[in-house]
């Protein structure tokens, strides 16, 4: 049998080194002093490496590195891991008994009762601050509520080419996050920790996932969480993680209210109001529109209210392609008017002629407002496909913006999108020469920046 791993030798408490009580005059002096306090072996390691430490200090230093690096710690057996943590925590507990007097700048001994009294005092102050201001005002290392947690700092590999210079506050918070995540702790303090980290880095994907796990584990009120999330969303309009978290909350919450029509209506109303508020800030925010397309079928929001809301955004900005796309979605995926699962690029026999006529007319009205706006041209083309109609039904509209193609001196085009649609009309009729002429004129004059695209379409036309 292999020999059992030996527990590290018990360290003898070192005598306190005299503390220089000269006042710290510069920022550099203060920074160096703080660094020495947090890295007690840094000077000895820099001077002579690990061999320059005393046996007991070398053991504590090695244990600390094993404890902070899970990958290294996993290489040890269970008993050896316990020994590492015991040695590390013993050192931490010993240091609580040697406090620095701020007036004399000297280390003084304190009793266990004094330590407990100070912990209770700080805990009460922290509680009052949280109640009064709702935010942290100090380091986690000095917060008694976190005394039982050994932080797991992020340590860059030695000689890293691009080490990340984390701000001190952020680095400390992340080290505590890693520690509680390793234990899968779901508690109010962990929820506040995630809020603190999100306030510093709202794009931290992992902390959002952990926060959702806490919400599930603690059975946090979803409406309360959404209310908090609304404010974070308004402060970070372009953040993707926020909207993914919102989806997770909705998927978690909806089954519990699915049979309650009153609660469903209340949720739908609050979500619609919030989305309107966000879109008032940024009408083309992709994340918001993506979430809205998720929400409509989830809460059954198909109908006039959603259609009118989309119309209002198009009236405000006829070039809002996001609103045009959403209009197409709510009309042609509505279970009441369409075939479930029908693709957006295929004919759907369930869509009525009245709907097709209405949408063609709507698009034509918007085209007249801005003929060079591509959105309604794409929209009307898609509507015709859903209705199984040919594009030549739009020839009358197209010819209002295109005339005398290929005739020198009299050729007139007020919409390149109309000319492209005219090429499609000719191709549909089998008039390849006229279609090719339209595409060639687009590349030569009316849309030269996409010459390569028009040449590709010409080649495709000839191959067919």
N, C-alpha and C positions, 0 to 999 in steps of 0.2 A: 504493500500500500504506500502511496506517496506520503511524505511527511506532512503533518498538519502545518498550516501557515501560522506563524508566530504572531501573537499580538504585539503591537509596538510597545516599546518600553515606556513605563510611566514617566512622564516628564516631571522634572523638579522645577518648582516655580523659581524663575529667575529673579534675582534682586532687581528692584526698580532702578533703572539708570537715572542719574541726576538729570533733571529737566532744566534747560537753560531758561532762566527767568528774565532774560533781557527782552524788552518789548520788541515785537516784530514791526519793523519800520516800513517795509516795502511790500507790494503785492506779491513779488516773487518770493520773499521770505515767508509770507503767510501761505502761499501755495505749496512751497517746499515743505513747510511744517505739516500742513494737512496731508500731503502725499506720504510723508514719513509715518504719520499716525496710521494711515490706512495700509501701508506697505512696510511693516516693521523689519522685514528682512531684505528690503531692496538694496540698502547700502552695502550690507555684507555680501550679498549675491553679486553686486557689481564689482566689488573689490576682489573677491576670491572664489566666487561660484559657490555651489552647494557645499563643497568641502570646507569652506571657510566658516560654516555654521557649527555650533555646538551640536552634539548628537541629539539632544532633546529638541532643539530648534529645527534641526534638519528633518526630524520625524514629523513635527507639526507642519512644517512647510510642505513636505511631500504629501501628507494627509490632506492638506487644504487643496492641493492641486488635484488629487484624486477625487475629492468630494465635489469640486466644482466642474469636473469634466465627466459627464455620465458615461461616455464611451470608454474612458479609462477605468472608471469604477466598476463597470460590468465585467471587466476581465478578472476581478477578484471573486473569491468565493463569498458565500453569505456571511460567514463568520468574520472574514477579513474586512468585508464592507462595514459590518457593525463596529469593528475595532477602529476603522478609519473615522467613522462618524463620532464615536465616543471620544476619541482623542481631539477631534476638531471642536466638538461642543464643549469639552472640558476646558480647552484653551479660551473659548468664547466666554464661558461662565467665570473663569478666573479673572478675565480682564474687567468684568463688571465690578470687581472688588478694588480696582485701582483707578479712581477717578481723578481728573485734573481740576484743581481749584482754579477758577477763572481769575481770582484776585491775585493769588500768589504765583500762579503758573507752576505749581508743584503738585506731584502725585500724592494723593492722600488715601488712606484706607477708609472704607465705609462698611457698615454692618449690613447683614442680610435684611434687617428690619428697615434700614434707611433706603436700601435698594427698592424694596417693595413699596415703601411710602412714595418714593420718587416715581415709580412706575404707575401707581394709582393716580398721582397728581397729573402726570403727562397724559394718561388715558382720558381723564376728565377734561383736560384742556382740548385734546384732540376731538372729543365728542362735542364739546361746545362749539368749536370752530366749524365742525362739519354741519351742525345744526344752524349756526348763524350765517355761514357763508357758502356752504355746500361745496367746498373745495379743499384740497390739501394745502397746508401751509408749512411743510417741513419734510425732512427726509424720512424714508421708511425705517432707516436704521435707528432713528431716535424715537420712533413711535412704539409705545409699549404694546399696542395691538398686534404688532408684527414680530414681537420678541421670539416667538416659537418657530419662526421660519428662518432657515438658513438660505440666504440668497445664492443663486447659481449664476455668476457673472458670465457674460459672453467673452471668451478669451480668444483673441486672434492668434493664429499660429505664429511661432517665432520666425521672424524674417519675412512676414507677409508683405507683398509688394503694394497692396492697396488696402491697408488697414482702415476700417471705418472709425472716424473720430466721433463717437456718440457723445452728445451732451451729457453731463454728469447726471442730471435729473432723470433723463430718459434711460440711461444705462442702468441706473439703480432700479427704476421701476421694472424694466425688462428682466433684471436678475431675479426679482421677487415673483414676476409672472412665471418665469421658467420653473421656479421652485414649486409654486402652487399647482401649476399644470401637471408637473411630474406626479404630484399626489392626487390629482383629479379632485381638488377641493372646490366645492360649490358653496359659497357663503357670501353674505353681504359685503364683507371686506374685499373679496375677490371681484365682486361686481363693481365696487368703487375703484378698484385697481384698474380694471379694463376701461372704465370711463376716463380715468386719468391718462392712461396711455393713448387712448383714442383722441383725447384733446391735443396730444403732442404729435401723433402720427395717425390720422384717420384712415390711411391706406394700408394699415397693418392687417393683412388678411387673417393671420392666425389669431390675433386677439379678438377679432369679430366672431370667429368660429367658437372660441372659448367662451365668449360672452353669451352666445346662444345656448351653449351647453349649460351654463349657469342658470339662464332663464328657465330652461327645461327642468334642471335638477331642483331648483328652488321653487318651481311653480310660480314664478313672478307674474304679476298681472300684465297681460299682453297690452291692453289699452294704455297702461302707465308706461310701458317700454316704448310703445309707438309714440306717445307724447314726447318722451325724451328724444327719441330718434328724429322727430320732426325738426327740432331745433338744431340738431347736429347736421341734418340734411340742408337746412337753409344756410348754414355756415360753410358747407362744402358741396356746392352744386354739382361738380363734375366727378364726385367720388363714386366709383362702382361698388365698393364693398358695402356702402350704406344701403344700396338698393337690393343687394343680395341678402343682406340681413333682414330687410323688410319682407322679402319673399319667404324666407324661412319662418319668420314670425307669423305671416299670414297662413302658410301651410299648417303650422302648428295650432293656430287659434281657430281657424275656420271650422274644422270638424266639430268643435264644441258648441258652435252656434248655428250650425247648418239647418237645424230643424226649428230654430227660433226666428221667425220672419221679422220680428221687431228689432232684434239685435243685428240681423243681417242688414236691414235698411239703415240702421244707425251707423254701422261700420261703413257701408257704401257711401253714405252722405259725408262722413268725416274724411274718407279717402279722396272723394271727388273734390272736396273743398281744399284739401292739402295739395293735391296735384295741380289744381288751378292756381294756387299760390306760388308753387314752384315754377310753373310755366309762365307766370307773369314776370318772373325774374329771368327766365331763359326759355323762350318758346320752342327752341330746337334741340333741347337737351335729350340726347339719345337714350340715356339711362331711364329718364322719366317716361318717355314714349314706350320703351320696351316693357317697363313695369306696367304701364297702362294697358298694353295689349295682353299682358298676363292677367291683369285684374278683371277686365271686362268679362271674359268667359267664367272666371272664378266666381264672381258675384252676380253673374247674369245681368250685366249692365247694357246689353244690346237694347236699342230703342231710341226714341225721339230725344231724350235728354242728352245722351252721349253724342248723337248726330248733331244736335244744335250747338253743343259745346265745340265740336270740331269745326262747324261752319263759322262760328264766331272767330276762331283763330285764323281761318282762311280769309275771312273778310278783313281781318286786321292786317294780314300779310299774305297776299295771294301766292307768294313764292315759298311759303312754308311747306316744304316737301314732306316733312314729318306729319303734318296735319292731313295732307292729301293721302299719304300712305295709311294713316289710321282710319280715315273715312272709308277707304276701300276695304280695310279689314273688318270694320264693324258692319258693313253692308253685306259683304260677300262671304262672311263666316257666321252670320247670324243663323242659328239652327232653324229659326222660323221661316227663313227665306232662301236657304241654301242647303246643299247636300253636305253632310258632315264629312270632313276629310278631303273635300274637293280642292284641288290645287288652284292657286291663283292664276295660273297660265292655261287653264283648260275650261272648256265649255261646261256650264252647269245647267241642266234642263230645269232644275227646280226654281231658278231665278226667273221671276215673272217679267213679261214684256214691259209692264208699267214701270218697274224699277229700272230697267235698262233705259227706257225713254227718259225718265226723270234724271238719271245720272248723266246721260249724254247731253241733255239740255243744260244741266248745271255746269258741266265742264266747258261747253261752248260759251256760256256767259262769262266765265272766268278767262277763257282764251282771248276774248275780245278786249278785256281789260289790259292784258299784257301778252301780246302775241309771241314774244320771244321767251316767255316763261315755259320751261320744259315740263313742269309738274302737271298741268292739266292736259297737255298733249299725251303724256304717258298714261295718265289716268283714263282718258277717253278711249285710248287704244285697248287698255285692259278691260274696260267695261264692255266693249264690243266682243272681245274674246269670250267673256263670261256669258254673254247673250247669244253666242254662236252667230254673230253677224259679220258680214264682210266689211272691210275698211272702206270700200268705195262708196259706202253710205255717207262718208264724210267729204266726198269730193267737192261738193258745193262750198263747204266751209273752207277747205284747203285753198281753193281758187280765189278766195278773198285776199289771200296773202302772197300768192304766187301767180306770175303771168309771164308769157313770152319767154319761156326757158330756152336758152341756146340762141336767141335772136340778138345779135349785137346791137347795142344802143337802146333797146326797148325792154330788155329783161328786167324784171322787178321782183324782188323777194323781200318781204317785211318780216318773215319768220322762217329761219332755217329749219325749224322743227316741222313746219308745214311742208317744206320741200322734201324732207325725209319721208313724211307720210305719203306724199304724192308718189315718190318712188315705190313705196310699198303697194299703193293702189295700182300702179302700172304693172308691177310684178304679179300681183294677184290676177290681173286681167290677161296676163301672158304677153304684154307689150314690153319685152325685155329691152329693146333699144331705147324707148322713152325712159324706162326705169334707170338704165345705165347713164343716160344723159343727166338725169337729176342727181345721181350720185357723183358724177364727174364734176358737175358745177358746184356741188357742195365742197369737194376737195380743192377745186381750182380757185374758188372765190368766196363762197358764203360761209364756209366753216373750215378754213385752211389749217387751223391748229390740229384738227383731227383727220388730216389727209390720209394717214396710214389706215385709220378705221374705215374711211370711205373706199379706199382701194381694196381692202379686205372684203367689204360688202359687194363691190363690183365683181371680184373674183368668185365669190359665193353665188352671185346671180348667174354668172356664165356657166358655172359647174352644174347648176340646176336646170 
